[in-house]
Amino acid sequence: MTTVADIVDAVTDGPLPLRLTAYDGSDVGPRDAPFRLHVASERGLSYVLTAPGDLGLARAYVSGDIEAHGVHPGDPYELLRAAEELPLRRPSPAEVLALARELGLSRLRPPQPPPQESLPRWRRTLQGLRHSRSRDAAAIQHHYDVSNSFYEKVLGPSMTYTCALYRSPDDSLETAQEAKYALVADKLGLRPGMRLLDVGCGWGGMVRHAAREHGVRALGVTLSRQQATWAAEAIKKEGLDDLAEVRYLDYRDLPTDAPFDAISSIGLTEHIGVENYPDYFRRLRQLLVPGGRLLNHCITRSDSRASHRTGAFIDRYVFPDGELASPGRLITEIHDAGFEVQHDENLRQHYALTLAAWCRNLVDRWDECVADVGEGTARVWGLYMAGSRLSFERNALQLHQVLCTRTEAGAPDFPLRPDWTP
């Protein structure tokens, strides 16, 4: 009878960097390997066999049908690094057919996915067309309306779910997040009395920073009700009600007859869809006064030829309908929407450090996080953040801040040299 170890042997060619054991008593790989994966049930094997790639493995891991030993579930980073060295090979059609006969139909019948999994793309059409208002709202709520308490533990006191700015790898997460907000504010040239719009404002970190540190009248909009509620309470607690506001609102519903002096878009572009870039940036341009500045901060792909769509695990468990473009595509769309691009900066290494800090928080407060959202969801987050850290370190992903202006005749000139400290 075919064992789990036999299946591993069929799809690998060479020594394994980790050990694998299974419910059927079979094992493969070095006994002294620092990491071990245990396939704990036949359902776990069926998950892997019926959804090849990262989706099947994720289903088995999130459900607890694959156990990882040698790493904490809040930060499986070292295991993922080791797994990069797996000597995978594609078995021949004859080998696949022979394995299928040995395994039998029961193991090749897809089990019910874990409850943390979002609907497949084709079924999300019931929520509306891709990137329609209703479907965008559902996607945002799937990711951000997990639990404010959970996010407080993972993100820390700043409640900032975007890349921080590290002057040194030894900086604390809070110091780095405050430095990020300060950099965005400086690039936008914020001064007392200006009006700032923060699109996709999260829990209102940028809004509160702009009001508190620069005396700016700041409005943030988000499609997450939980974020808007938390942000409103934080604004009130800091006594910033006269300057800062966060609304549960689609940016497309903002009136254009009261334009803003500056706009920050920090971590929203990933959600709107690449084909919607032209409309998005044209809309933001309409919301800016002539000479006003836009700072767009978002994750990009390093390979301009890669698909815009995310992998199956990220799409089903983390960011439904999320899309990433290359920095070249991003800047082209900003330029073609009528902006003048003034500056671009890649913070790729900073995001790897940010993700490592979030994973440390998840590990340190694992039991509390599990109590908040359940072990399956906590496992999703550990896997997603550790995997993303690796992608930034390997330059598969980047983080670009693009500063641009609504340049028109008679508008204030952009400074001859940057008026902020890099």
C-alpha positions as CSV (number, residue, x, y, z in Angstrom):
1,M,0.0,0.0,0.0
2,T,1.3,3.5,-0.9
3,T,2.4,5.5,2.2
4,V,2.8,9.2,2.7
5,A,6.6,8.7,2.5
6,D,6.1,7.0,-0.9
7,I,4.3,10.1,-2.1
8,V,7.0,12.4,-0.9
9,D,9.6,10.2,-2.6
10,A,7.7,10.5,-5.8
11,V,7.7,14.3,-5.9
12,T,11.2,15.0,-4.6
13,D,14.7,14.2,-5.9
14,G,17.5,14.5,-3.4
15,P,18.1,14.8,0.3
16,L,15.3,16.6,2.2
17,P,16.1,19.7,4.4
18,L,13.5,18.6,7.0
19,R,11.9,15.4,8.4
20,L,8.4,14.3,7.5
21,T,6.4,11.8,9.5
22,A,2.8,10.6,9.0
23,Y,-0.2,9.0,10.7
24,D,0.4,5.8,8.8
25,G,3.8,5.3,10.5
26,S,5.9,6.2,7.5
27,D,8.7,8.8,7.6
28,V,11.3,10.3,5.3
29,G,14.1,12.8,5.8
30,P,17.0,13.1,8.2
31,R,16.3,12.1,11.8
32,D,18.4,14.9,13.1
33,A,16.7,17.6,11.0
34,P,15.9,20.8,13.1
35,F,12.3,20.9,11.7
36,R,9.7,18.2,11.3
37,L,6.3,18.1,9.6
38,H,3.8,15.6,10.7
39,V,0.8,14.6,8.6
40,A,-1.6,13.9,11.4
41,S,-4.6,12.5,9.5
42,E,-5.8,11.1,6.3
43,R,-7.8,14.3,5.8
44,G,-4.5,16.2,5.9
45,L,-3.2,14.1,3.1
46,S,-6.4,14.6,1.1
47,Y,-6.1,18.4,1.5
48,V,-2.6,18.3,0.0
49,L,-3.5,15.8,-2.8
50,T,-6.7,17.6,-3.9
51,A,-5.3,21.2,-3.9
52,P,-1.7,21.1,-5.1
53,G,0.5,24.0,-4.2
54,D,0.2,26.3,-1.3
55,L,-3.6,26.0,-0.9
56,G,-3.7,22.3,0.0
57,L,-0.8,22.7,2.4
58,A,-2.4,25.7,4.0
59,R,-5.7,23.9,4.4
60,A,-4.0,21.0,6.2
61,Y,-1.9,23.3,8.4
62,V,-4.7,25.7,9.3
63,S,-7.0,22.8,10.3
64,G,-4.2,21.2,12.4
65,D,-4.0,18.1,10.1
66,I,-0.3,19.0,9.4
67,E,1.7,19.8,12.5
68,A,5.0,21.8,12.4
69,H,7.7,20.9,15.0
70,G,10.7,23.0,15.7
71,V,9.0,26.4,15.2
72,H,6.2,28.3,16.9
73,P,2.9,28.5,14.9
74,G,3.0,32.3,15.4
75,D,6.3,32.5,13.5
76,P,7.1,29.5,11.2
77,Y,9.7,31.6,9.4
78,E,12.7,29.3,9.8
79,L,10.6,26.3,8.7
80,L,9.6,28.2,5.5
81,R,13.2,29.0,4.8
82,A,14.2,25.4,5.1
83,A,11.3,24.4,2.9
84,E,12.7,26.6,0.1
85,E,15.4,23.9,-0.2
86,L,13.0,21.1,-0.9
87,P,14.3,19.3,-4.1
88,L,10.9,19.1,-5.8
89,R,10.4,17.3,-9.1
90,R,7.4,16.7,-11.4
91,P,6.5,13.0,-11.6
92,S,5.8,11.5,-15.0
93,P,2.2,10.9,-16.1
94,A,2.7,7.2,-15.6
95,E,3.9,7.7,-12.0
96,V,0.9,10.0,-11.3
97,L,-1.5,7.4,-12.7
98,A,0.1,4.6,-10.6
99,L,-0.1,6.7,-7.4
100,A,-3.7,7.6,-8.1
101,R,-4.6,3.9,-8.4
102,E,-2.8,3.0,-5.2
103,L,-4.3,5.9,-3.2
104,G,-7.9,5.2,-4.2
105,L,-10.8,7.6,-4.8
106,S,-11.5,8.3,-1.1
107,R,-8.2,10.1,-0.7
108,L,-8.7,12.1,-3.9
109,R,-12.1,13.5,-2.8
110,P,-11.6,17.1,-1.6
111,P,-12.5,17.5,2.1
112,Q,-14.5,20.5,3.3
113,P,-12.1,23.5,3.5
114,P,-11.4,25.0,7.0
115,P,-13.9,27.7,8.1
116,Q,-11.2,30.4,7.8
117,E,-11.2,30.1,4.0
118,S,-12.9,32.6,1.8
119,L,-15.0,31.6,-1.2
120,P,-13.2,30.9,-4.5
121,R,-13.1,33.8,-6.9
122,W,-15.8,32.4,-9.2
123,R,-18.3,32.1,-6.2
124,R,-17.5,35.7,-5.0
125,T,-19.5,36.9,-8.0
126,L,-22.6,36.4,-5.8
127,Q,-21.1,39.4,-3.8
128,G,-20.8,41.5,-6.9
129,L,-18.5,41.9,-9.8
130,R,-14.8,41.9,-9.1
131,H,-14.0,45.2,-7.3
132,S,-17.6,46.4,-7.2
133,R,-18.5,48.3,-4.1
134,S,-20.2,45.4,-2.4
135,R,-17.5,42.9,-3.2
136,D,-14.7,45.3,-2.1
137,A,-16.5,45.9,1.1
138,A,-16.9,42.1,1.7
139,A,-13.2,41.6,0.9
140,I,-12.0,44.3,3.3
141,Q,-14.3,43.1,6.1
142,H,-13.0,39.5,5.6
143,H,-9.5,40.7,6.4
144,Y,-9.8,43.6,8.7
145,D,-12.9,42.8,10.8
146,V,-11.2,39.9,12.5
147,S,-11.0,41.4,16.0
148,N,-9.7,44.7,17.1
149,S,-8.4,43.0,20.2
150,F,-6.4,40.6,18.1
151,Y,-5.0,43.4,16.0
152,E,-4.0,45.3,19.2
153,K,-1.9,42.4,20.3
154,V,-0.2,41.7,16.9
155,L,0.3,45.3,15.7
156,G,1.1,46.9,19.1
157,P,-0.1,50.2,20.5
158,S,0.2,52.1,17.2
159,M,-2.5,49.8,15.6
160,T,-0.7,50.4,12.3
161,Y,-1.0,47.6,9.7
162,T,1.5,48.9,7.1
163,C,5.3,48.9,6.6
164,A,7.2,50.8,9.3
165,L,10.4,52.8,8.8
166,Y,13.5,51.6,10.5
167,R,16.5,53.9,11.1
168,S,18.2,50.9,12.6
169,P,17.2,47.2,12.8
170,D,17.3,47.7,16.6
171,D,14.4,50.2,16.5
172,S,11.3,49.2,18.3
173,L,8.2,48.6,16.2
174,E,6.5,51.7,17.8
175,T,9.5,53.9,17.0
176,A,9.6,52.7,13.4
177,Q,5.8,53.2,12.9
178,E,6.0,56.7,14.2
179,A,9.0,57.3,11.9
180,K,6.9,56.1,8.9
181,Y,4.1,58.5,9.7
182,A,6.6,61.4,10.2
183,L,8.2,60.6,6.8
184,V,4.8,60.6,5.1
185,A,3.8,63.8,6.7
186,D,7.1,65.4,5.7
187,K,6.8,64.3,2.1
188,L,3.4,65.7,1.9
189,G,4.6,69.0,3.4
190,L,1.9,69.1,6.1
191,R,1.4,72.4,7.9
192,P,-1.2,73.7,10.4
193,G,-4.5,74.5,8.7
194,M,-4.1,72.1,5.8
195,R,-6.7,69.5,4.9
196,L,-5.5,65.9,4.6
197,L,-7.4,62.9,3.3
198,D,-6.1,59.5,4.3
199,V,-7.7,56.9,2.0
200,G,-8.0,53.4,3.4
201,C,-7.0,54.8,6.8
202,G,-7.1,51.7,8.9
203,W,-7.4,52.4,12.6
204,G,-6.6,56.1,12.0
205,G,-2.9,56.2,12.8
206,M,-2.0,58.7,10.0
207,V,-5.0,60.8,10.7
208,R,-4.1,61.1,14.4
209,H,-0.5,61.8,13.7
210,A,-1.3,64.6,11.2
211,A,-3.7,66.3,13.6
212,R,-1.5,65.8,16.7
213,E,1.9,66.6,15.3
214,H,1.1,69.1,12.5
215,G,-2.2,70.7,13.3
216,V,-3.8,69.4,10.2
217,R,-7.5,68.9,9.7
218,A,-7.5,65.2,8.7
219,L,-10.2,62.9,7.4
220,G,-9.8,59.2,7.1
221,V,-12.1,56.8,5.3
222,T,-12.3,53.0,5.6
223,L,-14.6,50.1,4.5
224,S,-14.1,48.4,7.8
225,R,-16.7,49.3,10.5
226,Q,-14.5,47.8,13.2
227,Q,-11.6,50.1,12.2
228,A,-13.8,53.1,12.0
229,T,-15.3,52.5,15.5
230,W,-11.8,51.9,17.0
231,A,-10.4,55.0,15.3
232,A,-13.2,57.2,16.5
233,E,-12.6,56.2,20.1
234,A,-8.9,56.7,19.8
235,I,-9.4,60.2,18.3
236,K,-11.7,61.1,21.2
237,K,-9.3,59.7,23.8
238,E,-6.5,61.9,22.4
239,G,-8.7,64.9,22.4
240,L,-8.3,65.4,18.6
241,D,-12.0,65.6,17.8
242,D,-11.7,69.2,16.5
243,L,-9.1,68.2,13.9
244,A,-9.4,64.5,13.1
245,E,-12.2,62.3,11.9
246,V,-12.6,58.7,10.5
247,R,-15.6,57.7,8.5
248,Y,-16.9,54.3,7.4
249,L,-17.1,55.4,3.8
250,D,-16.1,54.3,0.3
251,Y,-13.6,56.8,-1.2
252,R,-15.6,56.8,-4.3
253,D,-18.5,58.5,-2.4
254,L,-16.3,61.5,-1.3
255,P,-17.5,64.8,-2.9
256,T,-15.0,66.5,-5.2
257,D,-16.3,70.0,-4.5
258,A,-14.2,70.4,-1.3
259,P,-10.7,69.3,-2.4
260,F,-7.9,68.5,0.0
261,D,-4.4,70.0,0.2
262,A,-2.8,66.6,0.5
263,I,-3.8,62.9,0.2
264,S,-2.1,59.8,1.7
265,S,-2.9,56.3,0.4
266,I,-1.1,53.9,2.7
267,G,-1.8,50.2,1.9
268,L,-5.0,50.6,-0.1
269,T,-3.8,50.2,-3.7
270,E,-3.3,46.5,-3.1
271,H,-7.1,46.1,-2.7
272,I,-8.6,48.1,-5.6
273,G,-7.5,46.0,-8.6
274,V,-4.8,46.9,-11.2
275,E,-7.4,47.5,-13.9
276,N,-9.0,50.1,-11.6
277,Y,-5.8,52.1,-11.1
278,P,-6.7,54.7,-13.8
279,D,-10.1,55.5,-12.2
280,Y,-8.5,55.4,-8.7
281,F,-5.8,57.9,-9.4
282,R,-8.0,60.1,-11.5
283,R,-10.4,60.2,-8.6
284,L,-7.7,61.2,-6.1
285,R,-6.5,63.9,-8.5
286,Q,-10.0,65.4,-8.5
287,L,-9.9,65.4,-4.7
288,L,-6.6,67.5,-4.6
289,V,-6.2,71.2,-4.9
290,P,-3.8,72.3,-7.8
291,G,-0.3,71.8,-6.5
292,G,-1.5,69.4,-3.9
293,R,0.6,66.3,-3.1
294,L,-0.3,62.6,-3.1
295,L,1.8,60.0,-1.3
296,N,0.9,56.4,-2.4
297,H,2.5,53.7,-0.3
298,C,1.8,50.1,-1.4
299,I,3.2,46.6,-1.9
300,T,4.5,45.9,-5.4
301,R,5.9,42.9,-7.3
302,S,9.5,43.0,-8.3
303,D,8.8,41.2,-11.6
304,S,6.7,43.2,-14.0
305,R,5.9,40.0,-16.0
306,A,4.3,38.2,-13.0
307,S,0.5,37.8,-12.6
308,H,-1.2,40.6,-10.8
309,R,-3.3,38.2,-8.8
310,T,-2.0,36.8,-5.5
311,G,-1.5,33.1,-4.9
312,A,-4.3,30.8,-3.8
313,F,-3.5,30.9,0.0
314,I,-3.3,34.7,0.1
315,D,-6.5,35.0,-2.0
316,R,-8.5,32.6,0.1
317,Y,-7.2,33.2,3.6
318,V,-5.8,36.7,3.7
319,F,-6.6,39.3,1.0
320,P,-9.6,38.2,-1.2
321,D,-9.3,39.8,-4.6
322,G,-6.0,41.4,-3.7
323,E,-3.8,42.4,-6.7
324,L,-0.2,43.6,-7.0
325,A,1.6,45.4,-9.9
326,S,5.2,46.2,-10.5
327,P,6.4,49.7,-9.5
328,G,6.8,50.5,-13.2
329,R,3.0,49.8,-13.8
330,L,2.1,51.7,-10.6
331,I,4.1,54.8,-11.6
332,T,2.9,54.7,-15.2
333,E,-0.8,54.7,-14.0
334,I,-0.1,57.6,-11.6
335,H,1.6,59.6,-14.4
336,D,-1.2,58.8,-16.9
337,A,-3.8,60.0,-14.4
338,G,-2.4,63.5,-14.7
339,F,0.0,63.5,-11.7
340,E,3.7,64.6,-11.9
341,V,5.7,62.0,-10.2
342,Q,8.3,63.7,-8.0
343,H,9.9,60.9,-6.0
344,D,9.9,57.1,-5.5
345,E,11.4,55.1,-2.6
346,N,11.5,51.4,-2.0
347,L,11.1,50.3,1.6
348,R,11.3,46.5,0.9
349,Q,13.8,45.7,3.7
350,H,11.7,47.8,6.2
351,Y,8.7,45.6,5.5
352,A,10.6,42.4,6.3
353,L,11.6,44.0,9.7
354,T,8.0,45.0,10.3
355,L,6.7,41.5,9.7
356,A,9.3,40.0,11.9
357,A,8.1,42.3,14.7
358,W,4.5,41.4,14.2
359,C,5.3,37.7,14.3
360,R,7.2,38.3,17.6
361,N,4.1,40.0,19.0
362,L,1.9,37.0,17.9
363,V,4.3,34.5,19.5
364,D,4.5,36.5,22.7
365,R,0.8,36.8,23.1
366,W,-0.2,33.5,21.3
367,D,-2.6,32.2,24.0
368,E,-4.5,35.5,24.1
369,C,-4.6,35.7,20.3
370,V,-6.0,32.2,20.1
371,A,-8.6,33.1,22.7
372,D,-9.6,36.1,20.6
373,V,-9.9,34.5,17.1
374,G,-9.3,30.7,17.5
375,E,-6.2,28.7,16.7
376,G,-7.0,28.2,13.0
377,T,-7.1,32.0,12.3
378,A,-4.0,32.6,14.5
379,R,-2.2,29.9,12.4
380,V,-3.3,31.7,9.2
381,W,-1.7,34.9,10.5
382,G,1.6,33.3,11.6
383,L,1.9,31.5,8.2
384,Y,1.0,34.6,6.2
385,M,3.3,37.0,8.0
386,A,6.3,34.7,8.1
387,G,5.8,33.8,4.4
388,S,5.5,37.5,3.5
389,R,8.6,38.3,5.4
390,L,10.5,35.8,3.4
391,S,9.1,37.2,0.1
392,F,10.3,40.7,1.0
393,E,13.7,39.4,2.0
394,R,14.0,37.5,-1.3
395,N,12.9,40.6,-3.3
396,A,9.8,38.8,-4.6
397,L,7.8,41.7,-3.1
398,Q,8.7,45.4,-2.6
399,L,7.1,48.4,-0.9
400,H,7.1,51.6,-2.8
401,Q,6.3,55.1,-1.7
402,V,5.5,57.3,-4.7
403,L,5.2,61.1,-4.1
404,C,3.5,63.1,-6.8
405,T,1.7,66.4,-7.4
406,R,-1.3,67.8,-9.2
407,T,0.9,70.1,-11.3
408,E,-1.0,72.8,-13.2
409,A,-0.3,76.3,-14.6
410,G,-0.4,78.7,-11.7
411,A,-0.1,76.0,-9.0
412,P,2.6,76.3,-6.4
413,D,6.0,75.0,-7.7
414,F,7.4,71.8,-6.1
415,P,10.7,72.6,-4.3
416,L,13.9,72.4,-6.4
417,R,15.2,69.9,-3.9
418,P,13.1,67.7,-1.5
419,D,11.8,69.7,1.5
420,W,11.9,66.6,3.8
421,T,14.6,64.6,5.5
422,P,15.1,61.2,3.7
